[in-house]
Amino acid sequence: MELTREMVEAAVYGGAVLGGGGGGWIDSGLELGNLALDYGHPKLITIDDIPPDAVVVTAAAVGAPAARERYVKPYDYVRAVEMLAELLEGCIDGIITNENGASTTVNGWLQSAVLGIPVIDAPCNGRAHPISTMGAMGLTRVEDYVSVQAASGGNPKTGRRLELTVKGNIHYCSNIIRNMAVEAGGIVAVARNPVKAEYIAKNGAPGAITQAVHVGQEMIKARPKGPKRVIEAAARAVEGEVVTWGKVTKVILETKGGFDVGEVAVRDGNIVYTMTFWNEYMTLEKGEERIATFPDLIMTLSMEDATPLTTAKIKEGQEVAVIKTHRNNLKLGAGMFEMELYKRVEDTINKPILKYL
């Protein structure tokens, strides 16, 4: 399937909802997606369209969305794949994105247009996640798997431009890339973790790009009816619900260790809804009652124009809607079922997670 500009918009807005508070920026997603169409003819195919032994790599962006000195350009996304291809001696048959999000859903589209490598509709994960190994499709459990990763980013005018290739244990490689993102100003483009198509079919999230496009199309169709109807359409498209319509009364955000960490409070009459986040929204509480827990999808949208609001964009005083859906309604990769990773979430946000899973 040849990708179109209509699909770019739908993928970006639907991806923004499925980002669950993370997954990058809408303007960056639109820029990357449309730039891909300016460069060439990126193609989206299914995992069944390539041989089981085809080599597929993951395209991603790693870092803290709110970092003030973040600097990653379209060139960096292409450069990361080129660097990885050099290490693999050109053996790349397809590209998948690491997750759904406003800009991450279109990860790989520009690389496809420039390098002629197809995009596979089988992301590592169908929603955004804070820990890169959550999007590693269970490779952390594959004995003797050797991770190969390439990253590019940073502003050359400030001396922070960096390029890096690393090979070794997947946990240590991912940590090195995360630290590189910090040194580069907050964000780097990454290509990583070559695997065979048959592994992705079993451990990835086939059809997750199609799901993002569907969510975006439903939102776009509802636009003539106003922001409220767009928000309701988004909730229906993910088989979820609008939890509340209210005003943001508190935002606490701190960027540390390459992540955005904090809390958002939304008041609806006498009820206060509180959300914690680690890039993405991790918990949603109505008063003292926990009503959603990552990897459930929790998302905020502007009541003014129905724009999905990431944790890096949300501000005090905004009128927002909060939507949620259960994790069973999402397409999740194998990395999301590694329970030990959720201990890191608990330690970061100081909230229980595991007992709700």
PyMOL commands that set and color helices and strands:
alter all, ss='L'
color gray80, all
select helices_A, chain A and resi 5-18+26-39+47-49+74-87+104-106+109-115+132-135+139-141+156-158+170-183+197-203+208-225+227-237+327-329+334-337+340-349+354-356
alter helices_A, ss='H'
color red, helices_A
select strands_A, chain A and resi 44-45+55-63+94-97+119-120+147-153+162-168+187-196+241-256+259-268+271-278+281-286+289-293+297-302+308-309+319-325
alter strands_A, ss='S'
color yellow, strands_A
deselect
rebuild
show_as cartoon
